Amino acid sequence: MEAFSRKNNMKGWAAIGLYPFNRCVYWELVDKDAKAVAAVSKAPRVNLEVSTFGFKGKEARRKDTEDGEAEVEEEQVAEQKKPAATNTQVRKRQAAVKEMERSAKYAKLAEGARKKVEQARNHVKLAKLVKEELVGMLKAMGETPATSAKKAAMEALVQQLLGVVQHSHETEVDYQQRNESHQQAKARCIIVRESQKDAKEKKREREGLNQATAGVFGTAKARKQTSIQAGFMGSAQKLADEALAHAFYTANVAPNVLDNLDFKRALQKVALVGPAYTAPSRHAVIAGPMLTADADRVKALILTKRAPIEKFGSTIVSDVATDGCKRPINNLIDISAELAELVKAEDCTGKTKDKQFIADFVIDYVKSLQNPFSVVQVLMDNATRGSWPLIEAECPWVSVGPCEPHVSSLEVADISKLPFFKAVIKKVHVIRKFILNHQKALATFKSLAEGMLTQPGATREATVFYGFTSFLQHIDAITQTLTSQGVVQYVRANRGQRATPESRTLHELYSEAKDFASEADLQPQIELCLQVLTPIVKLLRLADSDRPSASKIQYHKFEVQEILKGLTCPDPAPWEEGEYEWDEMLQEIVAIHRYRWDYGYTIVQGTGYLLDPEFVDMDQHQDHETMVAFTRFVEKTYPMPPAFAQGYSPTEDEKKAYNVARTEALAKRSAAETQLLEYKLKRGVFSRETVWETAKIISAADFWYLYGSGVKELQLVGMRATAQVAGSELLWTCDP
């Protein structure tokens, strides 16, 4: 017989657990030279017990079978010991259900037996094959004194294999018998199911007869009587729900208040009081001890949330909003890692909102804090740039910069002024204005579209983008509206109508809107505009959050620049030949992005980008602007002591204290800048792989809090730079 091949039979050896056996025999089966045969005597002794082949003993198998059958018998005995049901049909149904459960167990055992039989047959084949090979090798070795010991070992191995063959055969017979018994149980189960089906048919016939013969005062079907308490409770719940809904309707309260967790808790506490509860008056709610108690509770919660500010610092966001009474309100929001708190609001009616007024508004709040150093940066409207140096002069540890959502919105506005974008915006505006300003067209549009066209807002961020998106979503409904028979007849009947004597006629407005909507290039033009604006708006949404994002802005602005550079114009271009030049247009778009990138750059963004562990492998140290931002932020983190006022003569103790503070600040600045090497070159604790795996699942600020203890001076810089927001316009206005 030919020797085994390693490729074709390795799975077979693994199936019967012969990996230890391979060490002394396998290579002899592959190569029968004298060298391989000699390896038999040198190899460790192999114990080929039955357990090596993955078999259980016969007694163990019988025990498993007996345990399984005993379990079924115990269930049958337990069922017999239960008190007999009064209804014969009920007892039959219960017995049928139990029989089905036992049948399922038998079926599971039968499936296991079938698999065991297949496994045993494979074992028999492989064991016979090995045995024949070993017998052939014994004959080839011959009767020589040199091979007597080897032959004895081989004969013992053959005897063990013969035992395996016999054992496998017994296993196969045993499992075949068990499988037959399980098939018989399955047949009994089928009979029980048929009888159960007949019982259900008889039950339905009997119920139909009872229903037909039932009298007015009685019925054959028993009904469960509802308890008096359950009846009253169900009725009370229904009445309470109806009363609450009616109160919402009459008081003009939005039903979504029911989703408010505090409102749900209040209702639960009212229910605990019961009928004795009396609602407070509105005066008691808006004034008095209840308002004071709730204010104290909120203040305590705010103090708890403000605790991380001492470590990570916070950002002050300033903006001017107009309330419902047309009053200009100057607002401040203090944003930290755990809290966004409206801290100051002032009516500016009649006041000159110049740079000094805006600066004083912010400076007064910063200096009123228990720890003014906790303020890391101030973000303001771009129109207030004149106040920024004034704030930094009074608070040298504070960095003042523009609100990033404002900057991105200005970038969208700049791109919208390009000739191509301006023309597309005009077309969309004309079509949308005609539909929304004429009731017949609007009614037709509503009947065709599932949503509504979004109108640009005066102060919404990236409003042009949302206008394009909404228009593109409803472009089919818009086309159908302008060509519908009802709108056409409406225009014919009122073709000379004007909104004002100076305005154009209805027919002229309709003709212009219809001509724009029927242009084949309109949809490709809008899609091209969205292709340009989408990455910019994504950046805007990243920045427009109360979560730390300042350290991410620089990298994502670079990504936006690369996306814009890689844009290609559709072929053919969605305009007349020679009307626009795509390459020139793309250069202007990239130039606008670069200008707004520099316009919105802050030292917090640059330092955060350098110290964000997400970007540790990038070469930010080769960028001059980034390193300048880092050194300036280090200086703000460790500011020099304030100089003495001009004309003031300090005492010797004051001079000494000043020199000590100045020396300490210089030492900390130098240490922070030196420790940057430990971080960038991944030395010390930063050399551990687990540190960077953890950095993937925690925030950048938490990374420095957790691993920066070895570089204390740089740790404070890292925590303060990476924990700041880039803007939070979302807190002032809602999305369109």
NORVENWO-V484833 format. One record per residue. N is the residue number from 1. SS is DSSP state (@ for helix, = for strand, . for the rest). OMEGA is omega in whole degrees, 0 to 359 (999 if undefined). NEAR is the number of other C-alpha atoms within 12 Angstrom. Layout:
BEGIN
n ss omega near
N SS OMEGA NEAR
N SS OMEGA NEAR
END
This chain:
BEGIN
n ss omega near
1 . 180 15
2 . 181 16
3 . 177 23
4 . 171 25
5 . 183 17
6 @ 185 18
7 @ 190 10
8 @ 190 12
9 @ 180 21
10 @ 178 19
11 @ 179 17
12 @ 177 26
13 @ 182 30
14 @ 182 21
15 @ 181 24
16 . 174 35
17 . 186 24
18 . 178 31
19 @ 175 21
20 @ 180 21
21 @ 182 28
22 @ 186 30
23 @ 184 22
24 @ 188 28
25 @ 191 38
26 @ 183 29
27 @ 174 24
28 @ 179 33
29 @ 179 32
30 @ 185 25
31 . 186 20
32 . 180 26
33 . 186 17
34 @ 182 16
35 @ 179 13
36 @ 179 21
37 @ 180 30
38 @ 181 22
39 @ 182 23
40 @ 184 33
41 @ 183 25
42 @ 184 17
43 . 177 21
44 . 180 15
45 . 182 20
46 . 179 23
47 . 182 22
48 . 174 27
49 . 183 25
50 @ 181 26
51 @ 178 17
52 @ 182 24
53 @ 176 34
54 . 180 21
55 . 165 30
56 . 177 22
57 . 182 21
58 @ 180 22
59 @ 179 15
60 @ 179 15
61 @ 179 21
62 @ 179 20
63 @ 177 14
64 @ 180 20
65 @ 181 26
66 @ 179 16
67 @ 180 15
68 @ 180 22
69 @ 179 23
70 @ 178 16
71 @ 178 17
72 @ 180 25
73 @ 178 17
74 @ 177 16
75 @ 179 20
76 @ 180 21
77 @ 180 14
78 @ 178 14
79 @ 181 21
80 @ 182 16
81 @ 179 11
82 . 178 13
83 . 184 10
84 . 178 15
85 . 181 16
86 . 182 9
87 . 182 11
88 @ 181 13
89 @ 178 22
90 @ 179 17
91 @ 180 20
92 @ 179 24
93 @ 179 24
94 @ 179 24
95 @ 180 28
96 @ 179 29
97 @ 179 22
98 @ 179 26
99 @ 177 30
100 @ 178 26
101 @ 178 22
102 @ 179 29
103 @ 178 29
104 @ 178 23
105 @ 178 24
106 @ 180 31
107 @ 178 25
108 @ 178 21
109 @ 180 30
110 @ 178 28
111 @ 177 21
112 @ 179 21
113 @ 179 30
114 @ 179 26
115 @ 180 19
116 @ 179 29
117 @ 178 27
118 @ 180 22
119 @ 180 25
120 @ 178 33
121 @ 177 28
122 @ 179 27
123 @ 181 39
124 @ 181 31
125 @ 182 25
126 @ 180 31
127 @ 178 36
128 @ 180 25
129 @ 178 27
130 @ 182 38
131 @ 180 30
132 @ 180 26
133 @ 181 28
134 @ 178 37
135 @ 178 25
136 @ 179 23
137 @ 178 33
138 @ 179 28
139 @ 182 16
140 @ 183 17
141 @ 178 25
142 . 182 17
143 . 176 14
144 . 180 14
145 @ 184 11
146 @ 184 14
147 @ 184 22
148 @ 181 16
149 @ 180 20
150 @ 181 29
151 @ 179 28
152 @ 179 21
153 @ 180 26
154 @ 179 33
155 @ 178 23
156 @ 179 23
157 @ 179 32
158 @ 180 28
159 @ 178 23
160 @ 179 26
161 @ 176 36
162 @ 177 29
163 @ 178 23
164 @ 179 37
165 @ 181 31
166 @ 181 23
167 @ 179 29
168 @ 179 35
169 @ 178 28
170 @ 179 27
171 @ 180 35
172 @ 180 29
173 @ 182 22
174 @ 182 26
175 @ 175 32
176 @ 178 26
177 @ 179 20
178 @ 180 32
179 @ 178 27
180 @ 179 21
181 @ 178 22
182 @ 177 30
183 @ 177 25
184 @ 178 18
185 @ 179 28
186 @ 178 26
187 @ 178 20
188 @ 180 21
189 @ 179 27
190 @ 179 19
191 @ 180 18
192 @ 179 26
193 @ 178 25
194 @ 179 17
195 @ 177 21
196 @ 178 26
197 @ 178 19
198 @ 180 18
199 @ 178 22
200 @ 179 19
201 @ 179 15
202 @ 180 15
203 @ 179 19
204 @ 178 14
205 @ 181 14
206 @ 179 18
207 @ 177 18
208 @ 178 16
209 @ 179 15
210 @ 181 17
211 @ 181 17
212 @ 185 15
213 @ 183 15
214 . 178 15
215 . 181 11
216 . 186 9
217 . 182 7
218 . 177 13
219 . 180 16
220 . 183 17
221 . 180 17
222 . 178 10
223 . 178 8
224 . 183 6
225 . 177 9
226 . 180 11
227 . 181 10
228 @ 181 10
229 @ 180 11
230 @ 179 12
231 @ 179 13
232 @ 181 13
233 @ 178 14
234 @ 179 15
235 @ 180 14
236 @ 178 17
237 @ 180 15
238 @ 179 14
239 @ 180 14
240 @ 179 18
241 @ 180 16
242 @ 180 14
243 @ 179 15
244 @ 178 20
245 @ 179 20
246 @ 178 16
247 @ 177 15
248 @ 183 17
249 @ 186 13
250 @ 181 12
251 @ 180 12
252 . 178 12
253 . 180 14
254 . 181 16
255 @ 181 17
256 @ 174 13
257 @ 178 18
258 @ 177 18
259 @ 180 12
260 . 184 13
261 @ 180 12
262 @ 178 12
263 @ 178 15
264 @ 179 15
265 @ 179 15
266 @ 178 16
267 @ 179 22
268 @ 180 13
269 @ 175 13
270 @ 179 17
271 @ 179 17
272 @ 179 12
273 @ 178 13
274 @ 184 14
275 @ 182 11
276 @ 184 9
277 . 176 12
278 . 183 10
279 . 178 15
280 . 177 14
281 . 181 11
282 @ 178 11
283 @ 179 12
284 @ 181 14
285 @ 186 16
286 @ 179 15
287 . 177 15
288 . 188 15
289 @ 181 14
290 @ 178 17
291 @ 179 16
292 @ 181 15
293 @ 180 16
294 @ 177 16
295 @ 178 17
296 @ 179 14
297 @ 179 14
298 @ 179 15
299 @ 178 16
300 @ 178 14
301 @ 179 16
302 @ 178 23
303 @ 178 17
304 @ 181 15
305 @ 182 21
306 @ 183 26
307 @ 180 20
308 @ 182 24
309 @ 181 33
310 @ 181 26
311 @ 189 28
312 @ 183 38
313 . 182 39
314 = 180 46
315 = 175 50
316 = 178 44
317 = 183 47
318 = 177 43
319 = 178 39
320 = 180 32
321 = 179 25
322 = 182 20
323 . 183 17
324 . 179 8
325 . 178 10
326 . 177 12
327 . 176 17
328 = 182 21
329 = 176 26
330 = 188 32
331 = 172 30
332 = 174 35
333 = 178 35
334 = 186 41
335 = 176 40
336 . 183 43
337 . 185 33
338 . 192 27
339 . 168 28
340 = 190 30
341 = 172 28
342 = 190 23
343 = 184 25
344 = 176 23
345 = 185 25
346 = 177 27
347 = 183 21
348 . 182 23
349 . 178 17
350 . 181 10
351 . 178 15
352 . 185 12
353 . 178 24
354 . 185 18
355 @ 180 22
356 @ 179 22
357 @ 180 22
358 @ 181 35
359 @ 180 31
360 @ 179 25
361 @ 180 35
362 @ 184 44
363 @ 181 32
364 @ 180 19
365 @ 182 30
366 @ 182 35
367 @ 178 21
368 @ 181 17
369 . 177 18
370 . 177 13
371 . 181 19
372 @ 181 26
373 @ 180 28
374 @ 178 37
375 = 183 43
376 = 182 46
377 = 175 49
378 = 178 51
379 = 186 46
380 = 174 41
381 . 182 35
382 @ 180 29
383 @ 184 22
384 @ 183 28
385 @ 181 25
386 @ 181 22
387 @ 185 31
388 @ 179 36
389 @ 180 23
390 @ 179 25
391 @ 181 35
392 @ 178 27
393 @ 180 19
394 @ 180 23
395 . 188 33
396 . 178 32
397 . 184 34
398 . 174 42
399 = 182 42
400 = 181 44
401 = 182 40
402 = 175 43
403 . 186 43
404 @ 175 46
405 @ 175 45
406 @ 182 38
407 @ 179 43
408 @ 178 47
409 @ 176 36
410 @ 177 35
411 @ 177 40
412 @ 179 38
413 @ 179 29
414 @ 180 27
415 @ 181 34
416 @ 180 30
417 . 176 21
418 . 187 25
419 @ 182 21
420 @ 181 30
421 @ 180 34
422 @ 180 21
423 @ 180 22
424 @ 179 35
425 @ 179 34
426 @ 180 25
427 @ 180 31
428 @ 181 42
429 @ 181 29
430 @ 182 26
431 @ 181 40
432 @ 181 40
433 @ 180 27
434 @ 183 36
435 @ 185 37
436 @ 184 23
437 @ 180 20
438 . 190 26
439 @ 180 18
440 @ 179 25
441 @ 180 36
442 @ 179 29
443 @ 178 22
444 @ 180 28
445 @ 181 34
446 @ 179 21
447 @ 183 17
448 @ 185 21
449 . 178 22
450 . 180 16
451 . 182 17
452 . 178 27
453 . 179 31
454 . 178 27
455 . 177 27
456 . 177 25
457 . 184 17
458 . 185 11
459 . 180 24
460 . 178 28
461 . 178 38
462 . 184 39
463 @ 179 30
464 @ 181 41
465 @ 181 42
466 @ 175 29
467 @ 177 35
468 @ 182 40
469 @ 180 31
470 @ 180 30
471 @ 182 38
472 @ 178 29
473 @ 185 22
474 . 187 28
475 @ 178 34
476 @ 179 20
477 @ 178 31
478 @ 180 41
479 @ 180 32
480 @ 179 26
481 @ 184 37
482 @ 180 38
483 @ 182 26
484 . 183 23
485 @ 181 15
486 @ 180 20
487 @ 179 32
488 @ 179 23
489 @ 179 17
490 @ 180 24
491 @ 179 29
492 @ 182 18
493 @ 184 14
494 . 189 20
495 . 181 20
496 . 183 19
497 . 178 21
498 = 176 18
499 . 175 17
500 . 179 10
501 . 182 9
502 . 185 8
503 . 180 13
504 . 181 18
505 = 179 21
506 @ 181 28
507 @ 179 25
508 @ 179 21
509 @ 180 31
510 @ 181 37
511 @ 180 24
512 @ 180 25
513 @ 180 30
514 @ 179 31
515 @ 179 21
516 @ 183 30
517 @ 182 37
518 . 179 23
519 . 181 22
520 . 184 16
521 . 185 22
522 @ 181 33
523 @ 176 29
524 @ 178 23
525 @ 178 32
526 @ 179 38
527 @ 178 27
528 @ 177 31
529 @ 179 42
530 @ 178 33
531 @ 179 27
532 @ 188 37
533 @ 186 40
534 @ 180 27
535 @ 179 30
536 @ 180 46
537 @ 175 34
538 @ 176 26
539 @ 178 38
540 @ 181 39
541 @ 175 30
542 @ 182 31
543 @ 186 38
544 . 184 35
545 . 175 29
546 . 176 33
547 . 181 31
548 . 181 39
549 . 184 39
550 @ 182 49
551 @ 182 41
552 @ 191 37
553 @ 186 45
554 @ 180 38
555 @ 182 31
556 @ 173 27
557 @ 175 38
558 @ 178 22
559 @ 178 22
560 @ 179 32
561 @ 180 29
562 @ 178 20
563 @ 180 22
564 @ 179 32
565 @ 183 25
566 . 180 17
567 . 177 25
568 . 180 18
569 . 177 25
570 . 178 16
571 . 2 12
572 . 180 13
573 . 182 23
574 . 175 26
575 . 180 26
576 . 182 14
577 . 180 11
578 . 182 9
579 . 178 13
580 . 175 19
581 . 186 19
582 @ 183 26
583 @ 179 17
584 @ 179 16
585 @ 181 27
586 @ 177 30
587 @ 178 20
588 @ 179 25
589 @ 179 37
590 @ 179 32
591 @ 177 20
592 @ 180 29
593 @ 181 37
594 @ 179 28
595 @ 180 21
596 @ 175 32
597 @ 179 34
598 @ 182 25
599 @ 184 21
600 . 184 37
601 . 176 34
602 . 180 40
603 @ 176 42
604 @ 177 53
605 @ 181 49
606 @ 180 42
607 @ 178 48
608 @ 177 43
609 @ 180 42
610 @ 187 45
611 @ 176 50
612 . 183 44
613 @ 177 36
614 @ 184 27
615 @ 185 27
616 . 184 27
617 . 178 17
618 . 185 18
619 . 179 17
620 @ 183 26
621 @ 177 27
622 @ 178 11
623 . 185 17
624 @ 182 15
625 @ 181 23
626 @ 181 29
627 @ 175 26
628 @ 178 23
629 @ 180 29
630 @ 181 34
631 @ 178 32
632 @ 179 29
633 @ 175 39
634 @ 179 44
635 @ 178 32
636 @ 178 36
637 @ 178 40
638 . 185 33
639 . 175 28
640 . 176 25
641 . 182 24
642 . 180 20
643 . 179 18
644 . 180 16
645 . 181 8
646 . 181 8
647 . 180 7
648 . 180 10
649 . 182 12
650 . 176 15
651 . 180 11
652 @ 179 10
653 @ 179 11
654 @ 177 17
655 @ 180 18
656 @ 179 14
657 @ 179 18
658 @ 181 20
659 @ 178 19
660 @ 180 16
661 @ 180 20
662 @ 179 21
663 @ 179 18
664 @ 179 19
665 @ 179 24
666 @ 180 24
667 @ 180 20
668 @ 176 29
669 @ 180 30
670 @ 180 20
671 @ 181 26
672 @ 181 33
673 @ 177 34
674 @ 182 20
675 @ 177 30
676 @ 178 34
677 @ 179 20
678 @ 181 25
679 @ 184 35
680 @ 180 27
681 . 177 19
682 . 176 20
683 . 178 18
684 @ 181 19
685 @ 180 22
686 @ 178 30
687 @ 182 16
688 . 182 16
689 @ 181 14
690 @ 179 14
691 @ 183 26
692 @ 172 27
693 @ 177 15
694 @ 181 20
695 @ 181 26
696 . 187 18
697 . 177 15
698 . 180 19
699 . 180 29
700 @ 179 42
701 @ 177 40
702 @ 177 31
703 @ 181 34
704 @ 177 38
705 @ 185 29
706 @ 189 24
707 @ 186 32
708 @ 184 31
709 @ 179 20
710 @ 178 22
711 . 191 30
712 @ 183 24
713 @ 178 31
714 @ 180 39
715 @ 180 36
716 @ 177 39
717 @ 181 47
718 @ 181 48
719 @ 183 45
720 @ 182 51
721 @ 186 51
722 @ 182 47
723 . 186 47
724 . 177 53
725 . 178 49
726 . 182 52
727 . 180 49
728 . 176 43
729 @ 182 39
730 @ 180 29
731 @ 181 25
732 . 184 29
733 . 178 20
734 . 176 14
735 . 178 18
736 . 999 22
END
